[in-house]
Structures are given as structure tokens and as C-alpha cells.
Amino acid sequence: MAVERRMMPISEFEKLDSVCAWRGCRETCRVGQEGQDYLPKGWTFLLMFWAREVPLTNLWDAVPQSDMLRDAVLCPQHTRELDRLLIPLPRHNVM
């Protein structure tokens, strides 16, 4: 898969489909479609960052771009696969 990095207006960027970040996966979804949930059911955001300060109150404003390691989405299948690799948390399963 070839990757191109370029600047574009947000209005153009918002029209693009998002691709699952799992290596080899070709699943895509439309994020933020009007009249629908922001992310389709089962899809999740994968946000990895280094924090200079704690607590963070607003991730988007508080985390400098240079500290953002990854801002991606995972399809339902790979959301479940990643979750199975991590230490279990006592929580209500929403997936």
C-alpha cells in the first residue's frame, strides 16, 4: 500500500473514508456522516500519545501534534482482536 502525505483543506479531508489501521486490513468506513453516529457501530478510535501533563481535560487541544503517536480507527474485527491482546478490564462490553 502506498501512502502519500500532503496538506488539504479540512472540508476535503472530511469527505475521505477512514481505513482500518490494522496491517493488511482493507476495511473502510465513513467517519462523521451527517445523520449517523460519528463512527459506525463496532469501529473504534485508536489514539496513542505521550502526555506532558496530567490530567488532560481535552485531548484534541491538550496534545501537541508532535506528541501524537497514532490517531487511527480500527474495524470491528480488529477492535476485538486488539482488545483480546490487552489486560482485561472490568467494564461493560460495548462492542
PDB file as gemmi writes it, atoms N, CA and C in Angstrom:
CRYST1    1.000    1.000    1.000  90.00  90.00  90.00 P 1                      
ATOM      1  N   MET A   1       0.843  -1.176   0.000  1.00  0.00           N  
ATOM      2  CA  MET A   1       0.000   0.000   0.000  1.00  0.00           C  
ATOM      3  C   MET A   1       0.890   1.242   0.000  1.00  0.00           C  
ATOM      4  N   ALA A   2       0.672   2.130  -0.917  1.00  0.00           N  
ATOM      5  CA  ALA A   2       1.426   3.378  -0.990  1.00  0.00           C  
ATOM      6  C   ALA A   2       0.733   4.437  -0.145  1.00  0.00           C  
ATOM      7  N   VAL A   3       1.505   5.267   0.496  1.00  0.00           N  
ATOM      8  CA  VAL A   3       0.966   6.330   1.328  1.00  0.00           C  
ATOM      9  C   VAL A   3       1.515   7.651   0.824  1.00  0.00           C  
ATOM     10  N   GLU A   4       0.614   8.612   0.693  1.00  0.00           N  
ATOM     11  CA  GLU A   4       1.017   9.957   0.280  1.00  0.00           C  
ATOM     12  C   GLU A   4       0.655  10.911   1.404  1.00  0.00           C  
ATOM     13  N   ARG A   5       1.576  11.786   1.747  1.00  0.00           N  
ATOM     14  CA  ARG A   5       1.315  12.779   2.784  1.00  0.00           C  
ATOM     15  C   ARG A   5       1.267  14.147   2.130  1.00  0.00           C  
ATOM     16  N   ARG A   6       0.139  14.843   2.321  1.00  0.00           N  
ATOM     17  CA  ARG A   6       0.008  16.182   1.761  1.00  0.00           C  
ATOM     18  C   ARG A   6      -1.008  16.964   2.577  1.00  0.00           C  
ATOM     19  N   MET A   7      -0.938  18.267   2.493  1.00  0.00           N  
ATOM     20  CA  MET A   7      -1.889  19.138   3.183  1.00  0.00           C  
ATOM     21  C   MET A   7      -3.132  19.277   2.317  1.00  0.00           C  
ATOM     22  N   MET A   8      -4.289  19.337   2.983  1.00  0.00           N  
ATOM     23  CA  MET A   8      -5.546  19.561   2.272  1.00  0.00           C  
ATOM     24  C   MET A   8      -6.510  20.270   3.209  1.00  0.00           C  
ATOM     25  N   PRO A   9      -7.485  20.964   2.639  1.00  0.00           N  
ATOM     26  CA  PRO A   9      -8.481  21.630   3.481  1.00  0.00           C  
ATOM     27  C   PRO A   9      -9.266  20.591   4.291  1.00  0.00           C  
ATOM     28  N   ILE A  10      -9.688  20.963   5.496  1.00  0.00           N  
ATOM     29  CA  ILE A  10     -10.462  20.047   6.339  1.00  0.00           C  
ATOM     30  C   ILE A  10     -11.715  19.584   5.618  1.00  0.00           C  
ATOM     31  N   SER A  11     -12.358  20.464   4.869  1.00  0.00           N  
ATOM     32  CA  SER A  11     -13.585  20.088   4.160  1.00  0.00           C  
ATOM     33  C   SER A  11     -13.331  18.946   3.175  1.00  0.00           C  
ATOM     34  N   GLU A  12     -12.158  18.916   2.554  1.00  0.00           N  
ATOM     35  CA  GLU A  12     -11.804  17.830   1.635  1.00  0.00           C  
ATOM     36  C   GLU A  12     -11.444  16.563   2.417  1.00  0.00           C  
ATOM     37  N   PHE A  13     -10.710  16.742   3.511  1.00  0.00           N  
ATOM     38  CA  PHE A  13     -10.300  15.609   4.346  1.00  0.00           C  
ATOM     39  C   PHE A  13     -11.510  14.872   4.918  1.00  0.00           C  
ATOM     40  N   GLU A  14     -12.531  15.636   5.340  1.00  0.00           N  
ATOM     41  CA  GLU A  14     -13.713  15.034   5.956  1.00  0.00           C  
ATOM     42  C   GLU A  14     -14.509  14.166   4.991  1.00  0.00           C  
ATOM     43  N   LYS A  15     -14.303  14.318   3.702  1.00  0.00           N  
ATOM     44  CA  LYS A  15     -15.021  13.517   2.703  1.00  0.00           C  
ATOM     45  C   LYS A  15     -14.364  12.160   2.461  1.00  0.00           C  
ATOM     46  N   LEU A  16     -13.147  11.972   2.980  1.00  0.00           N  
ATOM     47  CA  LEU A  16     -12.427  10.723   2.752  1.00  0.00           C  
ATOM     48  C   LEU A  16     -12.917   9.620   3.684  1.00  0.00           C  
ATOM     49  N   ASP A  17     -12.899   8.378   3.197  1.00  0.00           N  
ATOM     50  CA  ASP A  17     -13.175   7.240   4.061  1.00  0.00           C  
ATOM     51  C   ASP A  17     -11.964   7.002   4.951  1.00  0.00           C  
ATOM     52  N   SER A  18     -12.208   6.442   6.125  1.00  0.00           N  
ATOM     53  CA  SER A  18     -11.122   6.050   7.018  1.00  0.00           C  
ATOM     54  C   SER A  18     -10.834   4.574   6.813  1.00  0.00           C  
ATOM     55  N   VAL A  19      -9.566   4.204   6.845  1.00  0.00           N  
ATOM     56  CA  VAL A  19      -9.134   2.823   6.636  1.00  0.00           C  
ATOM     57  C   VAL A  19      -8.703   2.245   7.975  1.00  0.00           C  
ATOM     58  N   CYS A  20      -9.085   1.008   8.240  1.00  0.00           N  
ATOM     59  CA  CYS A  20      -8.648   0.323   9.452  1.00  0.00           C  
ATOM     60  C   CYS A  20      -7.120   0.321   9.496  1.00  0.00           C  
ATOM     61  N   ALA A  21      -6.559   0.649  10.652  1.00  0.00           N  
ATOM     62  CA  ALA A  21      -5.106   0.780  10.800  1.00  0.00           C  
ATOM     63  C   ALA A  21      -4.385  -0.564  10.939  1.00  0.00           C  
ATOM     64  N   TRP A  22      -5.122  -1.660  11.011  1.00  0.00           N  
ATOM     65  CA  TRP A  22      -4.508  -2.977  11.160  1.00  0.00           C  
ATOM     66  C   TRP A  22      -3.776  -3.343   9.876  1.00  0.00           C  
ATOM     67  N   ARG A  23      -2.521  -3.730  10.007  1.00  0.00           N  
ATOM     68  CA  ARG A  23      -1.707  -4.063   8.832  1.00  0.00           C  
ATOM     69  C   ARG A  23      -2.400  -5.129   7.988  1.00  0.00           C  
ATOM     70  N   GLY A  24      -2.603  -4.813   6.712  1.00  0.00           N  
ATOM     71  CA  GLY A  24      -3.206  -5.751   5.768  1.00  0.00           C  
ATOM     72  C   GLY A  24      -4.716  -5.649   5.648  1.00  0.00           C  
ATOM     73  N   CYS A  25      -5.368  -4.944   6.569  1.00  0.00           N  
ATOM     74  CA  CYS A  25      -6.831  -4.814   6.514  1.00  0.00           C  
ATOM     75  C   CYS A  25      -7.206  -3.728   5.506  1.00  0.00           C  
ATOM     76  N   ARG A  26      -8.236  -3.985   4.744  1.00  0.00           N  
ATOM     77  CA  ARG A  26      -8.694  -3.023   3.730  1.00  0.00           C  
ATOM     78  C   ARG A  26     -10.091  -2.470   4.047  1.00  0.00           C  
ATOM     79  N   GLU A  27     -10.602  -2.773   5.248  1.00  0.00           N  
ATOM     80  CA  GLU A  27     -11.930  -2.281   5.627  1.00  0.00           C  
ATOM     81  C   GLU A  27     -11.910  -0.756   5.756  1.00  0.00           C  
ATOM     82  N   THR A  28     -12.968  -0.132   5.292  1.00  0.00           N  
ATOM     83  CA  THR A  28     -13.082   1.322   5.381  1.00  0.00           C  
ATOM     84  C   THR A  28     -14.427   1.706   5.976  1.00  0.00           C  
ATOM     85  N   CYS A  29     -14.502   2.906   6.482  1.00  0.00           N  
ATOM     86  CA  CYS A  29     -15.766   3.451   6.971  1.00  0.00           C  
ATOM     87  C   CYS A  29     -15.747   4.956   6.750  1.00  0.00           C  
ATOM     88  N   ARG A  30     -16.917   5.527   6.782  1.00  0.00           N  
ATOM     89  CA  ARG A  30     -17.054   6.978   6.679  1.00  0.00           C  
ATOM     90  C   ARG A  30     -17.251   7.520   8.088  1.00  0.00           C  
ATOM     91  N   VAL A  31     -16.382   8.405   8.510  1.00  0.00           N  
ATOM     92  CA  VAL A  31     -16.446   8.996   9.843  1.00  0.00           C  
ATOM     93  C   VAL A  31     -17.236  10.289   9.776  1.00  0.00           C  
ATOM     94  N   GLY A  32     -18.141  10.475  10.722  1.00  0.00           N  
ATOM     95  CA  GLY A  32     -18.851  11.732  10.843  1.00  0.00           C  
ATOM     96  C   GLY A  32     -19.882  12.012   9.769  1.00  0.00           C  
ATOM     97  N   GLN A  33     -20.510  10.947   9.226  1.00  0.00           N  
ATOM     98  CA  GLN A  33     -21.556  11.176   8.230  1.00  0.00           C  
ATOM     99  C   GLN A  33     -22.766  11.814   8.890  1.00  0.00           C  
ATOM    100  N   GLU A  34     -23.296  12.818   8.247  1.00  0.00           N  
ATOM    101  CA  GLU A  34     -24.427  13.548   8.799  1.00  0.00           C  
ATOM    102  C   GLU A  34     -25.614  12.616   9.018  1.00  0.00           C  
ATOM    103  N   GLY A  35     -26.265  12.754  10.178  1.00  0.00           N  
ATOM    104  CA  GLY A  35     -27.442  11.955  10.482  1.00  0.00           C  
ATOM    105  C   GLY A  35     -27.122  10.564  11.000  1.00  0.00           C  
ATOM    106  N   GLN A  36     -25.847  10.234  11.175  1.00  0.00           N  
ATOM    107  CA  GLN A  36     -25.455   8.920  11.689  1.00  0.00           C  
ATOM    108  C   GLN A  36     -24.524   9.104  12.880  1.00  0.00           C  
ATOM    109  N   ASP A  37     -24.264   7.983  13.573  1.00  0.00           N  
ATOM    110  CA  ASP A  37     -23.266   8.038  14.640  1.00  0.00           C  
ATOM    111  C   ASP A  37     -21.949   8.513  14.039  1.00  0.00           C  
ATOM    112  N   TYR A  38     -21.127   9.154  14.847  1.00  0.00           N  
ATOM    113  CA  TYR A  38     -19.866   9.685  14.332  1.00  0.00           C  
ATOM    114  C   TYR A  38     -18.997   8.587  13.747  1.00  0.00           C  
ATOM    115  N   LEU A  39     -19.000   7.421  14.383  1.00  0.00           N  
ATOM    116  CA  LEU A  39     -18.245   6.263  13.914  1.00  0.00           C  
ATOM    117  C   LEU A  39     -19.215   5.088  13.843  1.00  0.00           C  
ATOM    118  N   PRO A  40     -19.203   4.305  12.765  1.00  0.00           N  
ATOM    119  CA  PRO A  40     -20.128   3.168  12.668  1.00  0.00           C  
ATOM    120  C   PRO A  40     -19.971   2.215  13.855  1.00  0.00           C  
ATOM    121  N   LYS A  41     -21.050   1.541  14.231  1.00  0.00           N  
ATOM    122  CA  LYS A  41     -21.046   0.622  15.377  1.00  0.00           C  
ATOM    123  C   LYS A  41     -19.946  -0.423  15.215  1.00  0.00           C  
ATOM    124  N   GLY A  42     -19.189  -0.625  16.279  1.00  0.00           N  
ATOM    125  CA  GLY A  42     -18.125  -1.617  16.275  1.00  0.00           C  
ATOM    126  C   GLY A  42     -16.760  -1.056  15.910  1.00  0.00           C  
ATOM    127  N   TRP A  43     -16.730   0.047  15.177  1.00  0.00           N  
ATOM    128  CA  TRP A  43     -15.462   0.705  14.844  1.00  0.00           C  
ATOM    129  C   TRP A  43     -15.005   1.497  16.069  1.00  0.00           C  
ATOM    130  N   THR A  44     -13.695   1.618  16.256  1.00  0.00           N  
ATOM    131  CA  THR A  44     -13.173   2.362  17.401  1.00  0.00           C  
ATOM    132  C   THR A  44     -12.017   3.258  16.978  1.00  0.00           C  
ATOM    133  N   PHE A  45     -11.828   4.312  17.756  1.00  0.00           N  
ATOM    134  CA  PHE A  45     -10.655   5.163  17.572  1.00  0.00           C  
ATOM    135  C   PHE A  45      -9.491   4.554  18.335  1.00  0.00           C  
ATOM    136  N   LEU A  46      -8.327   4.616  17.751  1.00  0.00           N  
ATOM    137  CA  LEU A  46      -7.090   4.194  18.401  1.00  0.00           C  
ATOM    138  C   LEU A  46      -6.235   5.445  18.506  1.00  0.00           C  
ATOM    139  N   LEU A  47      -6.124   5.961  19.705  1.00  0.00           N  
ATOM    140  CA  LEU A  47      -5.401   7.211  19.925  1.00  0.00           C  
ATOM    141  C   LEU A  47      -4.237   6.930  20.866  1.00  0.00           C  
ATOM    142  N   MET A  48      -3.039   7.120  20.377  1.00  0.00           N  
ATOM    143  CA  MET A  48      -1.837   6.902  21.184  1.00  0.00           C  
ATOM    144  C   MET A  48      -1.068   8.213  21.245  1.00  0.00           C  
ATOM    145  N   PHE A  49      -0.724   8.620  22.465  1.00  0.00           N  
ATOM    146  CA  PHE A  49       0.007   9.874  22.615  1.00  0.00           C  
ATOM    147  C   PHE A  49       0.842   9.835  23.883  1.00  0.00           C  
ATOM    148  N   TRP A  50       1.828  10.696  23.923  1.00  0.00           N  
ATOM    149  CA  TRP A  50       2.641  10.909  25.106  1.00  0.00           C  
ATOM    150  C   TRP A  50       2.130  12.173  25.764  1.00  0.00           C  
ATOM    151  N   ALA A  51       1.921  12.139  27.088  1.00  0.00           N  
ATOM    152  CA  ALA A  51       1.354  13.294  27.787  1.00  0.00           C  
ATOM    153  C   ALA A  51       2.426  14.026  28.584  1.00  0.00           C  
ATOM    154  N   ARG A  52       2.484  15.328  28.388  1.00  0.00           N  
ATOM    155  CA  ARG A  52       3.411  16.163  29.163  1.00  0.00           C  
ATOM    156  C   ARG A  52       2.856  16.429  30.554  1.00  0.00           C  
ATOM    157  N   GLU A  53       1.538  16.509  30.647  1.00  0.00           N  
ATOM    158  CA  GLU A  53       0.887  16.845  31.915  1.00  0.00           C  
ATOM    159  C   GLU A  53      -0.298  15.927  32.146  1.00  0.00           C  
ATOM    160  N   VAL A  54      -0.656  15.782  33.400  1.00  0.00           N  
ATOM    161  CA  VAL A  54      -1.846  15.029  33.782  1.00  0.00           C  
ATOM    162  C   VAL A  54      -2.560  15.882  34.809  1.00  0.00           C  
ATOM    163  N   PRO A  55      -3.867  16.008  34.829  1.00  0.00           N  
ATOM    164  CA  PRO A  55      -4.785  15.335  33.914  1.00  0.00           C  
ATOM    165  C   PRO A  55      -5.019  16.143  32.646  1.00  0.00           C  
ATOM    166  N   LEU A  56      -5.342  15.448  31.608  1.00  0.00           N  
ATOM    167  CA  LEU A  56      -5.728  16.087  30.349  1.00  0.00           C  
ATOM    168  C   LEU A  56      -7.239  16.267  30.371  1.00  0.00           C  
ATOM    169  N   THR A  57      -7.692  17.444  30.051  1.00  0.00           N  
ATOM    170  CA  THR A  57      -9.130  17.684  30.047  1.00  0.00           C  
ATOM    171  C   THR A  57      -9.718  17.636  28.646  1.00  0.00           C  
ATOM    172  N   ASN A  58      -8.952  18.017  27.656  1.00  0.00           N  
ATOM    173  CA  ASN A  58      -9.422  17.999  26.281  1.00  0.00           C  
ATOM    174  C   ASN A  58      -8.278  17.496  25.405  1.00  0.00           C  
ATOM    175  N   LEU A  59      -8.351  16.231  25.007  1.00  0.00           N  
ATOM    176  CA  LEU A  59      -7.250  15.618  24.259  1.00  0.00           C  
ATOM    177  C   LEU A  59      -6.887  16.383  23.004  1.00  0.00           C  
ATOM    178  N   TRP A  60      -7.892  16.823  22.261  1.00  0.00           N  
ATOM    179  CA  TRP A  60      -7.618  17.446  20.965  1.00  0.00           C  
ATOM    180  C   TRP A  60      -6.862  18.750  21.116  1.00  0.00           C  
ATOM    181  N   ASP A  61      -7.133  19.488  22.180  1.00  0.00           N  
ATOM    182  CA  ASP A  61      -6.445  20.757  22.395  1.00  0.00           C  
ATOM    183  C   ASP A  61      -5.164  20.588  23.209  1.00  0.00           C  
ATOM    184  N   ALA A  62      -5.128  19.583  24.079  1.00  0.00           N  
ATOM    185  CA  ALA A  62      -4.025  19.447  25.026  1.00  0.00           C  
ATOM    186  C   ALA A  62      -2.823  18.691  24.477  1.00  0.00           C  
ATOM    187  N   VAL A  63      -3.020  17.834  23.487  1.00  0.00           N  
ATOM    188  CA  VAL A  63      -1.916  17.009  22.989  1.00  0.00           C  
ATOM    189  C   VAL A  63      -1.330  17.642  21.732  1.00  0.00           C  
ATOM    190  N   PRO A  64      -0.092  18.102  21.804  1.00  0.00           N  
ATOM    191  CA  PRO A  64       0.538  18.661  20.607  1.00  0.00           C  
ATOM    192  C   PRO A  64       0.695  17.596  19.522  1.00  0.00           C  
ATOM    193  N   GLN A  65       0.595  17.995  18.284  1.00  0.00           N  
ATOM    194  CA  GLN A  65       0.720  17.067  17.157  1.00  0.00           C  
ATOM    195  C   GLN A  65       2.014  16.256  17.246  1.00  0.00           C  
ATOM    196  N   SER A  66       3.083  16.879  17.716  1.00  0.00           N  
ATOM    197  CA  SER A  66       4.377  16.184  17.805  1.00  0.00           C  
ATOM    198  C   SER A  66       4.372  15.056  18.837  1.00  0.00           C  
ATOM    199  N   ASP A  67       3.434  15.088  19.786  1.00  0.00           N  
ATOM    200  CA  ASP A  67       3.334  14.042  20.814  1.00  0.00           C  
ATOM    201  C   ASP A  67       2.335  12.951  20.443  1.00  0.00           C  
ATOM    202  N   MET A  68       1.638  13.127  19.332  1.00  0.00           N  
ATOM    203  CA  MET A  68       0.635  12.169  18.888  1.00  0.00           C  
ATOM    204  C   MET A  68       1.343  11.043  18.142  1.00  0.00           C  
ATOM    205  N   LEU A  69       1.315   9.848  18.711  1.00  0.00           N  
ATOM    206  CA  LEU A  69       1.965   8.701  18.078  1.00  0.00           C  
ATOM    207  C   LEU A  69       1.086   8.084  17.002  1.00  0.00           C  
ATOM    208  N   ARG A  70      -0.212   8.032  17.271  1.00  0.00           N  
ATOM    209  CA  ARG A  70      -1.124   7.438  16.295  1.00  0.00           C  
ATOM    210  C   ARG A  70      -2.530   7.943  16.566  1.00  0.00           C  
ATOM    211  N   ASP A  71      -3.229   8.297  15.512  1.00  0.00           N  
ATOM    212  CA  ASP A  71      -4.630   8.705  15.564  1.00  0.00           C  
ATOM    213  C   ASP A  71      -5.290   7.960  14.420  1.00  0.00           C  
ATOM    214  N   ALA A  72      -5.951   6.860  14.727  1.00  0.00           N  
ATOM    215  CA  ALA A  72      -6.446   5.971  13.680  1.00  0.00           C  
ATOM    216  C   ALA A  72      -7.776   5.359  14.092  1.00  0.00           C  
ATOM    217  N   VAL A  73      -8.330   4.539  13.207  1.00  0.00           N  
ATOM    218  CA  VAL A  73      -9.531   3.769  13.522  1.00  0.00           C  
ATOM    219  C   VAL A  73      -9.243   2.288  13.307  1.00  0.00           C  
ATOM    220  N   LEU A  74      -9.996   1.462  14.027  1.00  0.00           N  
ATOM    221  CA  LEU A  74      -9.937   0.013  13.845  1.00  0.00           C  
ATOM    222  C   LEU A  74     -11.327  -0.496  13.505  1.00  0.00           C  
ATOM    223  N   CYS A  75     -11.399  -1.433  12.565  1.00  0.00           N  
ATOM    224  CA  CYS A  75     -12.673  -2.054  12.202  1.00  0.00           C  
ATOM    225  C   CYS A  75     -13.130  -2.947  13.359  1.00  0.00           C  
ATOM    226  N   PRO A  76     -14.383  -3.398  13.354  1.00  0.00           N  
ATOM    227  CA  PRO A  76     -14.882  -4.225  14.457  1.00  0.00           C  
ATOM    228  C   PRO A  76     -14.040  -5.475  14.719  1.00  0.00           C  
ATOM    229  N   GLN A  77     -13.630  -6.177  13.677  1.00  0.00           N  
ATOM    230  CA  GLN A  77     -12.836  -7.397  13.859  1.00  0.00           C  
ATOM    231  C   GLN A  77     -11.514  -7.100  14.566  1.00  0.00           C  
ATOM    232  N   HIS A  78     -10.835  -6.061  14.136  1.00  0.00           N  
ATOM    233  CA  HIS A  78      -9.524  -5.764  14.711  1.00  0.00           C  
ATOM    234  C   HIS A  78      -9.629  -5.047  16.053  1.00  0.00           C  
ATOM    235  N   THR A  79     -10.745  -4.394  16.310  1.00  0.00           N  
ATOM    236  CA  THR A  79     -11.005  -3.859  17.646  1.00  0.00           C  
ATOM    237  C   THR A  79     -11.060  -5.015  18.638  1.00  0.00           C  
ATOM    238  N   ARG A  80     -11.801  -6.069  18.274  1.00  0.00           N  
ATOM    239  CA  ARG A  80     -11.903  -7.243  19.156  1.00  0.00           C  
ATOM    240  C   ARG A  80     -10.553  -7.943  19.307  1.00  0.00           C  
ATOM    241  N   GLU A  81      -9.809  -8.074  18.203  1.00  0.00           N  
ATOM    242  CA  GLU A  81      -8.504  -8.746  18.266  1.00  0.00           C  
ATOM    243  C   GLU A  81      -7.531  -7.990  19.171  1.00  0.00           C  
ATOM    244  N   LEU A  82      -7.474  -6.669  19.042  1.00  0.00           N  
ATOM    245  CA  LEU A  82      -6.592  -5.882  19.902  1.00  0.00           C  
ATOM    246  C   LEU A  82      -7.029  -6.003  21.358  1.00  0.00           C  
ATOM    247  N   ASP A  83      -8.324  -5.917  21.606  1.00  0.00           N  
ATOM    248  CA  ASP A  83      -8.837  -5.988  22.969  1.00  0.00           C  
ATOM    249  C   ASP A  83      -8.474  -7.324  23.627  1.00  0.00           C  
ATOM    250  N   ARG A  84      -8.488  -8.405  22.862  1.00  0.00           N  
ATOM    251  CA  ARG A  84      -8.126  -9.720  23.404  1.00  0.00           C  
ATOM    252  C   ARG A  84      -6.644  -9.798  23.773  1.00  0.00           C  
ATOM    253  N   LEU A  85      -5.807  -8.982  23.156  1.00  0.00           N  
ATOM    254  CA  LEU A  85      -4.373  -8.985  23.452  1.00  0.00           C  
ATOM    255  C   LEU A  85      -4.021  -8.199  24.719  1.00  0.00           C  
ATOM    256  N   LEU A  86      -4.924  -7.344  25.157  1.00  0.00           N  
ATOM    257  CA  LEU A  86      -4.653  -6.458  26.290  1.00  0.00           C  
ATOM    258  C   LEU A  86      -5.134  -7.072  27.602  1.00  0.00           C  
ATOM    259  N   ILE A  87      -4.636  -6.551  28.708  1.00  0.00           N  
ATOM    260  CA  ILE A  87      -5.071  -6.996  30.030  1.00  0.00           C  
ATOM    261  C   ILE A  87      -6.562  -6.703  30.159  1.00  0.00           C  
ATOM    262  N   PRO A  88      -7.363  -7.681  30.594  1.00  0.00           N  
ATOM    263  CA  PRO A  88      -8.808  -7.467  30.722  1.00  0.00           C  
ATOM    264  C   PRO A  88      -9.130  -6.364  31.740  1.00  0.00           C  
ATOM    265  N   LEU A  89     -10.143  -5.588  31.422  1.00  0.00           N  
ATOM    266  CA  LEU A  89     -10.627  -4.548  32.322  1.00  0.00           C  
ATOM    267  C   LEU A  89     -12.043  -4.893  32.767  1.00  0.00           C  
ATOM    268  N   PRO A  90     -12.379  -4.645  34.033  1.00  0.00           N  
ATOM    269  CA  PRO A  90     -13.758  -4.866  34.477  1.00  0.00           C  
ATOM    270  C   PRO A  90     -14.628  -3.715  33.982  1.00  0.00           C  
ATOM    271  N   ARG A  91     -15.342  -3.943  32.898  1.00  0.00           N  
ATOM    272  CA  ARG A  91     -16.170  -2.882  32.316  1.00  0.00           C  
ATOM    273  C   ARG A  91     -17.315  -3.507  31.547  1.00  0.00           C  
ATOM    274  N   HIS A  92     -18.270  -2.693  31.243  1.00  0.00           N  
ATOM    275  CA  HIS A  92     -19.390  -3.115  30.404  1.00  0.00           C  
ATOM    276  C   HIS A  92     -18.887  -3.209  28.970  1.00  0.00           C  
ATOM    277  N   ASN A  93     -19.088  -4.328  28.329  1.00  0.00           N  
ATOM    278  CA  ASN A  93     -18.627  -4.518  26.949  1.00  0.00           C  
ATOM    279  C   ASN A  93     -19.584  -3.812  25.996  1.00  0.00           C  
ATOM    280  N   VAL A  94     -19.095  -2.811  25.285  1.00  0.00           N  
ATOM    281  CA  VAL A  94     -19.937  -2.042  24.364  1.00  0.00           C  
ATOM    282  C   VAL A  94     -19.729  -2.459  22.921  1.00  0.00           C  
ATOM    283  N   MET A  95     -18.855  -3.422  22.663  1.00  0.00           N  
ATOM    284  CA  MET A  95     -18.562  -3.814  21.281  1.00  0.00           C  
ATOM    285  C   MET A  95     -19.374  -5.009  20.866  1.00  0.00           C  
TER     286      MET A  95                                                      
END                                                                             
